[in-house]
Amino acid sequence: MIHVPILRRGEPYKSLDTDTVVHFSTGEPMAEVSQANPGLIDRDLRKSAEARAALLDIPCADLIAILKNAAELFMTADLPLGDDTQSPDDFVRQQSGSTGLPEHMCRKNMEKNHFVLTQMEPVLDGLTRGLDLRVLDDGYGEDDAGRMLSYMAESDVLGLVLPSNSPGVHALWLPVLALKVGLVLKPGPQEPWTPYRMAQAFFKAGIPIASISLYPGGPDAGAAVLRGCERSVIFGGTPTVERYATDSSVQAHGPGFSKIFLGDDCVDDWERYLDVMVDSVLINSGRSCISCSGVWVSRHGREIAEAMAERLGPVAPKPPSDPDSALAAFTNPAVAEQISATIDKDLAAGGEDVTAKYRDGARLVSEERCAYLRPTLIYCDSPEPPLANTEYMFPFVSVVACPQDQMLERSGGTLVGTCITGDEGFIRRAIGSRKIDRLNIGPIPTIKINWLQPHEGNLVDFLMRPRAFQKL
């Protein structure tokens, strides 16, 4: 069986404590993964300065070139996987097999990572707002107006406690090495594949191995990474986000509650935007924080709900190798069962499952070792029902009837807000809203990301702090 080792500053380490990754559907063992304990992580992170030191003498321009080379290796090369090798097709099958994500979605997420790495120059230009990266090479420099600039790294490494549910999130941390900050990765238990393969692509392209550590393990390993790194990113649910809301050393990524707002001037032509609304809900099986969980409209709510439900309701599980497979499996059936039961319970407080009439069978599809939740659209005739502003990890969306002048306030926090309107007053209110993190004006799907702009919090601002600097 494949063994996935710990990487201690790039060096493979086999632990006596292991976890077995199994196929979500068959239960077949896929890999044995070494588990890092907190003591090992704590000891290693005392030497985290070595990770940054390994990068400091490499110019940013050279690091960017290395990352571009790594992008091609990640997509096309046979790379080490423990004592074995892994082809790109192996990677897709293994990732799909352990996470339940259809294979074509795994390939799409590979392409996202490839794009970010090959476009690292414009990505960093957007994140740094046009900073000449030679400032990071020398420690100081001047901008175009002759003003002195200097930045200090807030941490020698960035710790990342990564999820298993959506491999696409890995694109968020790829710029870190180009900033001369090391990586400490704690993979999700079912998705060690992307961090490990990416690390091997980086090493083969020329990144110093001491700059990357990888610590598979349980929650205690994640806690050790957060404790030992001066800057960390964690992915989780609402409780995780709330727990770290006041901790400036941790950037917590959670549910997005992303939404589409149809303005009064466009809502009568809602049919023109049906594809945008359906794609925003369904693409990537609704597993992204940028997947749409709410469509807010002032009128035609029932018609919009029926039209979307007619498209979403018939979508059913298919084998992960099927290129038309649109749904990811829940590898823990109990999670899907609990979600479906909660939806039914909350419906008693208001709302209607419009997709029920378009489904051939129940929302919950249980199999021997996994389960699926079929797309669910709830129509709410006001923002009052609990399901009017709820998010789940499958294609779940509420169509909410609400006057335009109340939408932005009553819809709550929104990671991606797509405002389909030409009304300048509504646009100005959306621009001024502190509840929308990423704002799209016009019929842009919520799942369409511009990687040249910050996603959720600016990673450069999180890692690098400007300081006053004078030199005679």
C-alpha positions as CSV (number, residue, x, y, z in Angstrom):
1,M,0.0,0.0,0.0
2,I,1.1,3.6,-0.7
3,H,2.7,5.3,2.4
4,V,2.4,9.1,2.7
5,P,5.1,10.3,5.1
6,I,5.4,13.4,7.2
7,L,7.6,16.0,5.7
8,R,9.9,17.6,8.3
9,R,11.4,20.6,6.6
10,G,11.1,18.6,3.4
11,E,12.6,15.4,4.7
12,P,10.3,12.3,4.7
13,Y,9.6,10.8,8.1
14,K,7.6,7.6,8.8
15,S,5.7,7.6,12.0
16,L,4.7,4.5,14.0
17,D,1.2,6.1,14.2
18,T,-0.6,5.9,10.9
19,D,-4.1,6.5,9.5
20,T,-5.6,4.6,6.6
21,V,-7.3,6.6,3.8
22,V,-10.0,4.5,2.2
23,H,-12.2,4.7,-0.9
24,F,-15.4,6.5,-0.1
25,S,-17.6,3.9,-1.9
26,T,-15.8,0.6,-1.7
27,G,-13.9,1.0,1.6
28,E,-10.8,-0.2,-0.1
29,P,-7.6,1.0,1.6
30,M,-5.9,3.6,-0.6
31,A,-3.0,4.8,1.5
32,E,-1.3,4.7,4.8
33,V,-0.6,8.2,6.1
34,S,1.9,8.9,8.9
35,Q,0.4,10.9,11.7
36,A,2.3,13.8,13.3
37,N,1.9,14.2,17.0
38,P,1.9,17.7,18.7
39,G,5.2,17.1,20.4
40,L,6.9,16.5,17.0
41,I,5.3,19.6,15.5
42,D,6.2,21.7,18.5
43,R,9.9,20.6,18.3
44,D,10.1,21.2,14.5
45,L,8.5,24.7,14.7
46,R,11.1,25.9,17.0
47,K,13.4,25.9,13.9
48,S,10.8,27.5,11.6
49,A,13.3,30.4,10.9
50,E,15.2,27.9,8.7
51,A,12.2,27.7,6.3
52,R,12.4,31.4,5.5
53,A,16.2,31.5,5.6
54,A,16.2,28.9,2.8
55,L,14.2,31.3,0.6
56,L,15.8,34.7,1.4
57,D,18.7,34.6,-1.0
58,I,16.5,33.6,-4.0
59,P,15.2,36.7,-5.8
60,C,11.4,36.9,-6.1
61,A,11.7,36.8,-9.9
62,D,13.5,33.5,-9.7
63,L,11.0,32.1,-7.2
64,I,8.2,33.0,-9.6
65,A,9.9,31.2,-12.4
66,I,10.3,28.2,-10.2
67,L,6.6,28.2,-9.4
68,K,5.7,28.4,-13.1
69,N,7.9,25.3,-13.7
70,A,6.2,23.6,-10.7
71,A,2.8,24.3,-12.3
72,E,3.7,22.2,-15.3
73,L,5.1,19.4,-13.1
74,F,2.0,19.4,-11.0
75,M,-0.2,19.0,-14.1
76,T,1.9,16.6,-16.2
77,A,4.7,14.8,-14.3
78,D,5.0,11.6,-12.5
79,L,6.0,12.7,-9.0
80,P,7.1,11.0,-5.8
81,L,4.4,9.7,-3.5
82,G,6.2,8.2,-0.5
83,D,8.3,5.3,-1.9
84,D,6.1,5.2,-5.0
85,T,5.3,7.6,-7.9
86,Q,2.1,9.3,-8.8
87,S,0.9,10.2,-12.3
88,P,-1.6,13.0,-12.9
89,D,-4.3,10.4,-13.6
90,D,-3.4,8.5,-10.4
91,F,-3.8,11.8,-8.5
92,V,-7.2,12.5,-9.9
93,R,-8.4,8.9,-9.1
94,Q,-7.0,9.0,-5.6
95,Q,-8.4,12.4,-4.8
96,S,-11.8,11.5,-6.1
97,G,-11.7,8.1,-4.3
98,S,-11.0,9.6,-0.9
99,T,-13.1,12.8,-1.0
100,G,-16.1,11.7,-3.1
101,L,-15.6,14.5,-5.5
102,P,-16.2,13.5,-9.2
103,E,-13.1,13.1,-11.2
104,H,-13.8,15.9,-13.7
105,M,-14.1,18.3,-10.7
106,C,-10.7,17.1,-9.4
107,R,-9.2,17.9,-12.8
108,K,-10.8,21.3,-12.8
109,N,-9.3,22.1,-9.4
110,M,-5.9,21.0,-10.7
111,E,-6.4,23.5,-13.5
112,K,-7.1,26.2,-10.9
113,N,-3.9,25.5,-9.1
114,H,-2.0,25.4,-12.4
115,F,-3.5,28.8,-13.5
116,V,-2.5,30.5,-10.2
117,L,1.1,29.3,-10.4
118,T,1.5,30.2,-14.0
119,Q,0.0,33.7,-13.5
120,M,2.0,34.4,-10.3
121,E,3.3,37.7,-11.5
122,P,-0.1,39.3,-12.1
123,V,-1.5,37.5,-9.0
124,L,1.2,39.1,-6.8
125,D,0.9,42.4,-8.6
126,G,-2.8,42.4,-7.5
127,L,-2.1,41.2,-4.0
128,T,0.7,43.7,-3.4
129,R,-1.0,46.6,-5.3
130,G,1.8,46.9,-7.7
131,L,4.8,46.6,-5.4
132,D,8.1,46.1,-7.1
133,L,9.1,42.8,-5.6
134,R,12.7,43.8,-5.5
135,V,11.7,45.6,-2.3
136,L,11.2,42.2,-0.8
137,D,14.6,41.0,-2.1
138,D,16.5,44.0,-0.7
139,G,14.3,44.6,2.4
140,Y,13.7,48.2,1.2
141,G,13.2,50.3,-1.9
142,E,11.4,53.2,-3.5
143,D,8.1,53.5,-5.2
144,D,7.6,55.4,-8.5
145,A,7.2,58.6,-6.5
146,G,10.5,58.2,-4.8
147,R,9.0,57.3,-1.4
148,M,11.0,54.8,0.7
149,L,9.3,51.4,1.3
150,S,10.2,48.6,3.6
151,Y,8.3,45.5,4.7
152,M,8.8,42.9,7.5
153,A,7.5,39.4,7.5
154,E,5.1,38.8,10.3
155,S,6.1,35.1,10.4
156,D,8.8,32.9,9.1
157,V,6.2,30.4,8.0
158,L,2.5,30.3,7.2
159,G,0.6,27.5,8.9
160,L,-2.3,26.0,7.1
161,V,-5.0,23.7,8.6
162,L,-6.5,22.4,5.4
163,P,-9.9,20.9,4.7
164,S,-10.9,17.7,2.9
165,N,-14.1,18.9,1.2
166,S,-12.9,21.1,-1.6
167,P,-9.4,20.8,-3.2
168,G,-9.9,24.1,-4.9
169,V,-8.9,26.0,-1.7
170,H,-5.3,25.1,-2.2
171,A,-5.0,27.9,-4.8
172,L,-5.2,30.4,-2.0
173,W,-1.8,29.6,-0.4
174,L,0.3,29.1,-3.5
175,P,1.7,32.7,-3.6
176,V,3.3,32.3,-0.2
177,L,6.7,30.9,-1.3
178,A,7.1,33.8,-3.7
179,L,6.9,36.1,-0.7
180,K,9.9,34.2,0.9
181,V,7.7,32.7,3.6
182,G,7.8,29.0,4.4
183,L,4.9,26.6,4.4
184,V,3.6,24.4,7.3
185,L,0.8,22.3,5.9
186,K,-1.6,20.2,7.9
187,P,-3.7,18.3,5.3
188,G,-7.3,17.3,5.6
189,P,-7.5,13.6,6.7
190,Q,-9.2,12.6,3.4
191,E,-7.2,14.9,1.1
192,P,-3.4,14.6,1.6
193,W,-3.0,14.3,-2.1
194,T,-2.9,18.0,-3.2
195,P,-0.5,19.3,-0.5
196,Y,1.9,16.4,-1.0
197,R,1.9,16.5,-4.8
198,M,2.3,20.3,-4.8
199,A,5.3,20.0,-2.4
200,Q,6.9,17.4,-4.6
201,A,6.4,19.6,-7.7
202,F,7.9,22.6,-5.8
203,F,11.0,20.5,-4.8
204,K,11.5,19.1,-8.3
205,A,11.3,22.7,-9.7
206,G,13.9,24.0,-7.4
207,I,12.2,25.2,-4.2
208,P,14.5,24.5,-1.2
209,I,13.1,21.5,0.7
210,A,13.6,23.1,4.1
211,S,10.9,25.7,3.2
212,I,8.0,23.2,3.3
213,S,6.8,20.9,6.1
214,L,3.7,18.7,5.9
215,Y,2.1,17.3,9.1
216,P,-0.8,14.9,8.5
217,G,-2.7,14.2,11.7
218,G,-5.8,14.7,13.8
219,P,-7.2,17.8,15.4
220,D,-4.4,18.0,17.9
221,A,-1.9,18.3,15.0
222,G,-3.9,21.2,13.6
223,A,-3.9,22.9,17.0
224,A,-0.1,22.5,17.2
225,V,0.3,24.1,13.8
226,L,-1.9,27.1,14.9
227,R,0.0,27.3,18.2
228,G,3.5,27.1,16.7
229,C,3.1,29.5,13.7
230,E,2.9,33.2,14.2
231,R,0.6,33.4,11.2
232,S,-1.9,30.7,10.3
233,V,-4.9,30.0,8.1
234,I,-7.7,27.5,9.0
235,F,-10.7,26.3,7.1
236,G,-13.8,25.2,9.0
237,G,-17.5,25.9,9.8
238,T,-19.1,28.9,11.5
239,P,-17.9,27.8,15.0
240,T,-14.3,27.8,13.7
241,V,-14.7,31.3,12.3
242,E,-16.3,32.6,15.5
243,R,-13.6,31.1,17.6
244,Y,-10.8,32.9,15.8
245,A,-12.6,36.1,15.0
246,T,-10.6,38.2,17.4
247,D,-7.2,36.4,16.9
248,S,-5.1,38.5,14.6
249,S,-2.6,35.7,14.1
250,V,-5.2,33.4,12.5
251,Q,-7.2,34.0,9.3
252,A,-10.3,31.7,9.4
253,H,-12.1,30.8,6.3
254,G,-15.6,29.4,6.7
255,P,-19.0,29.4,5.0
256,G,-19.4,32.1,2.4
257,F,-23.1,32.6,2.4
258,S,-22.6,33.9,-1.2
259,K,-25.6,35.4,-2.8
260,I,-27.1,36.9,-6.0
261,F,-29.2,40.0,-5.7
262,L,-31.6,40.8,-8.6
263,G,-32.3,44.5,-8.7
264,D,-35.7,45.9,-9.4
265,D,-34.6,47.1,-12.8
266,C,-33.6,43.6,-13.9
267,V,-35.8,41.2,-12.0
268,D,-38.6,41.3,-14.6
269,D,-36.1,39.9,-17.1
270,W,-35.0,37.1,-14.7
271,E,-35.1,34.4,-17.4
272,R,-31.9,36.0,-18.9
273,Y,-30.0,35.3,-15.7
274,L,-31.3,31.7,-15.1
275,D,-28.0,30.1,-16.2
276,V,-26.0,32.4,-14.0
277,M,-28.1,31.5,-11.0
278,V,-28.1,27.7,-11.6
279,D,-24.4,27.5,-12.3
280,S,-23.6,29.5,-9.2
281,V,-25.4,26.9,-7.1
282,L,-24.4,23.7,-8.9
283,I,-20.8,24.0,-10.1
284,N,-18.3,22.1,-7.9
285,S,-21.3,20.4,-6.3
286,G,-22.0,23.4,-4.1
287,R,-18.9,22.6,-2.0
288,S,-17.2,26.0,-2.3
289,C,-17.6,29.0,0.0
290,I,-18.3,30.9,-3.2
291,S,-21.2,28.6,-4.2
292,C,-24.4,30.6,-4.2
293,S,-26.7,29.8,-1.2
294,G,-29.2,32.6,-1.7
295,V,-31.0,34.4,-4.5
296,W,-32.7,37.6,-3.3
297,V,-35.5,39.2,-5.3
298,S,-38.2,41.8,-4.8
299,R,-40.7,40.1,-7.1
300,H,-41.2,37.0,-9.3
301,G,-39.7,34.9,-6.5
302,R,-42.1,32.0,-7.0
303,E,-41.5,31.9,-10.7
304,I,-37.7,32.1,-10.3
305,A,-37.8,29.3,-7.7
306,E,-39.8,27.0,-9.9
307,A,-37.6,27.6,-12.9
308,M,-34.4,27.0,-10.9
309,A,-35.9,23.9,-9.2
310,E,-36.9,22.5,-12.5
311,R,-33.2,22.5,-13.5
312,L,-31.8,21.5,-10.2
313,G,-34.3,18.9,-9.0
314,P,-33.6,16.1,-11.5
315,V,-29.9,16.1,-10.8
316,A,-29.0,12.8,-9.3
317,P,-25.8,10.9,-8.2
318,K,-23.6,9.4,-10.9
319,P,-20.4,7.4,-10.7
320,P,-17.4,9.7,-10.0
321,S,-15.8,8.7,-13.3
322,D,-18.8,10.0,-15.2
323,P,-17.9,13.3,-16.9
324,D,-21.5,14.5,-16.3
325,S,-21.4,13.7,-12.6
326,A,-22.6,16.8,-10.7
327,L,-22.8,15.7,-7.1
328,A,-20.0,14.9,-4.6
329,A,-20.5,12.1,-2.1
330,F,-20.6,12.6,1.6
331,T,-18.0,10.2,2.8
332,N,-19.6,10.1,6.2
333,P,-23.3,9.2,5.6
334,A,-24.3,10.4,9.1
335,V,-23.4,14.0,8.1
336,A,-25.7,13.9,5.1
337,E,-28.5,12.3,7.1
338,Q,-28.2,15.0,9.8
339,I,-28.2,17.8,7.2
340,S,-31.3,16.5,5.5
341,A,-33.1,16.0,8.8
342,T,-32.2,19.6,9.8
343,I,-33.6,21.0,6.6
344,D,-36.9,19.1,7.1
345,K,-37.1,20.4,10.7
346,D,-36.4,24.0,9.7
347,L,-39.0,23.9,7.0
348,A,-41.6,23.8,9.8
349,A,-40.5,27.4,10.6
350,G,-41.2,28.6,7.0
351,G,-40.2,28.0,3.5
352,E,-41.0,25.4,0.8
353,D,-38.7,22.7,-0.7
354,V,-39.6,23.5,-4.4
355,T,-37.2,20.9,-5.7
356,A,-39.2,18.1,-4.1
357,K,-41.7,18.0,-6.9
358,Y,-38.9,17.8,-9.5
359,R,-36.9,15.0,-7.8
360,D,-37.5,11.3,-8.7
361,G,-37.0,10.1,-5.1
362,A,-35.8,11.6,-1.8
363,R,-33.3,14.3,-1.2
364,L,-31.1,11.9,0.7
365,V,-29.6,9.0,-1.3
366,S,-27.9,6.5,1.0
367,E,-25.4,3.9,-0.1
368,E,-23.5,1.3,1.9
369,R,-20.6,3.5,2.8
370,C,-21.5,7.0,1.7
371,A,-24.5,9.2,0.9
372,Y,-25.5,12.0,-1.5
373,L,-27.8,15.0,-1.0
374,R,-29.6,16.0,-4.2
375,P,-29.9,19.7,-5.0
376,T,-32.4,21.5,-2.8
377,L,-34.1,24.8,-3.4
378,I,-36.1,26.5,-0.7
379,Y,-38.6,29.3,-1.5
380,C,-39.0,31.8,1.3
381,D,-41.7,34.6,0.9
382,S,-39.7,36.7,3.4
383,P,-36.3,36.8,5.0
384,E,-37.8,35.5,8.3
385,P,-37.5,31.7,8.0
386,P,-34.2,30.2,9.2
387,L,-33.6,28.6,5.8
388,A,-33.7,32.1,4.1
389,N,-30.0,32.5,5.1
390,T,-28.5,29.0,5.5
391,E,-25.6,27.3,3.8
392,Y,-24.8,23.6,3.4
393,M,-22.0,21.6,1.7
394,F,-24.1,20.6,-1.3
395,P,-26.2,22.4,-3.9
396,F,-28.5,24.1,-1.5
397,V,-30.0,27.5,-2.2
398,S,-32.9,29.7,-1.0
399,V,-34.8,32.1,-3.2
400,V,-35.9,34.9,-0.8
401,A,-38.5,37.5,-1.5
402,C,-37.4,40.9,-0.1
403,P,-37.8,44.5,-1.1
404,Q,-34.7,45.9,-2.8
405,D,-34.1,48.6,-0.1
406,Q,-33.9,45.9,2.6
407,M,-31.8,43.2,0.8
408,L,-28.3,44.2,1.7
409,E,-29.1,44.7,5.4
410,R,-31.3,41.6,5.9
411,S,-29.2,39.2,3.9
412,G,-26.4,39.1,6.4
413,G,-22.7,38.5,5.8
414,T,-21.8,37.6,2.2
415,L,-18.4,36.4,0.9
416,V,-19.4,36.9,-2.8
417,G,-22.3,39.2,-3.6
418,T,-23.4,39.4,-7.3
419,C,-25.7,42.4,-7.8
420,I,-27.5,42.1,-11.2
421,T,-28.5,45.7,-11.6
422,G,-27.9,48.9,-13.5
423,D,-29.4,51.0,-10.8
424,E,-26.6,53.4,-9.7
425,G,-28.2,54.0,-6.3
426,F,-28.3,50.2,-5.6
427,I,-24.8,49.8,-6.9
428,R,-23.5,52.6,-4.6
429,R,-25.2,51.0,-1.6
430,A,-23.6,47.7,-2.5
431,I,-20.2,49.3,-2.8
432,G,-20.7,50.9,0.6
433,S,-21.9,47.7,2.3
434,R,-19.5,46.3,4.9
435,K,-21.3,43.0,4.7
436,I,-20.1,42.0,1.2
437,D,-16.5,40.9,0.9
438,R,-16.2,40.3,-2.9
439,L,-18.6,42.4,-5.0
440,N,-19.7,41.6,-8.6
441,I,-21.8,44.1,-10.5
442,G,-23.6,42.5,-13.4
443,P,-24.5,38.8,-14.2
444,I,-21.3,37.3,-13.0
445,P,-21.6,33.8,-11.4
446,T,-20.6,33.8,-7.7
447,I,-18.2,30.9,-8.5
448,K,-16.3,32.9,-11.1
449,I,-13.1,34.0,-9.2
450,N,-10.7,36.7,-10.4
451,W,-7.5,35.3,-9.0
452,L,-5.7,38.6,-9.6
453,Q,-7.7,40.0,-6.6
454,P,-7.7,39.0,-3.0
455,H,-10.2,36.2,-2.2
456,E,-11.1,36.5,1.5
457,G,-8.6,38.8,3.2
458,N,-5.4,39.8,1.5
459,L,-2.7,37.2,2.1
460,V,0.1,39.7,1.6
461,D,-1.4,42.1,4.2
462,F,-1.7,39.2,6.6
463,L,2.0,38.1,6.1
464,M,3.8,41.4,5.4
465,R,3.8,44.6,7.5
466,P,5.0,47.9,6.2
467,R,7.4,49.8,8.4
468,A,9.1,53.2,8.5
469,F,12.6,53.1,7.0
470,Q,15.3,55.6,6.6
471,K,18.8,55.1,5.1
472,L,21.6,57.7,4.8
